[in-house]
Amino acid sequence: MSEKATRVVIEGRVQGVWFRGWAAQEAARLNIRGWIRNRLDGSVEAVFAGADADVDAIVLACRRGPPAARVESLTQYPAEAPEEDGFRHLHTD
């Protein structure tokens, strides 16, 4: 099974709408490891690592977000897979 890691920056109405909690639930469901955090500019940043199809699935889901979110853009970058297992919330950067 092929694995990959990607970093995403999600912009729009994505803070204060439970985006990070929702993404963490999706990551757990898909067995994705990585992290998510709010950014000072109002966006959300995350690193997702796991099976190719699962990473693609969570990125696609993040283009919609939870019901209260309004995603205006999602930018995707290559990333190094985190060494730690699990998915965690990081402090705002």
Secondary structure, DSSP 8 states (H G I E B T S, - for coil): --EEEEEEEEEEE-SSSSHHHHHHHHHHHHT-EEEEEE-TTS-EEEEEEEEHHHHHHHHHHHTT-STT-EEEEEEEEE----SSSSEEE----
